[in-house]
Amino acid sequence: MNAKSFLIKKPLITEKSTALEAGGKYVFAVEPKATKNEIKKAVKELYKVDVADVNVLNTSEKRKRFRNIVGHKSGFKKAIVTLKAGQKINIAQ
């Protein structure tokens, strides 16, 4: 595996991301310092597909509480990758 492949941590499989797959969009958790161009190259290298567009967003950390203990669920960077028409990634494993 190349160093670029470590930019993508994992695909995010949620109800919303599964609905986006019908439109050729896939959601991944990525490294916080990854840029759009780096993400585009990493997806192309890992999944052998052509990427049309990449949108990124930072999710904020969420405050969680259990009994008297207050903690947090750390935030992360998310990338929504749009593929060119007719291409597909098989994420279900």
Order of alpha helices (4+ residues) and beta strands (2+ residues): beta-alpha-beta-alpha-beta-beta-beta-beta
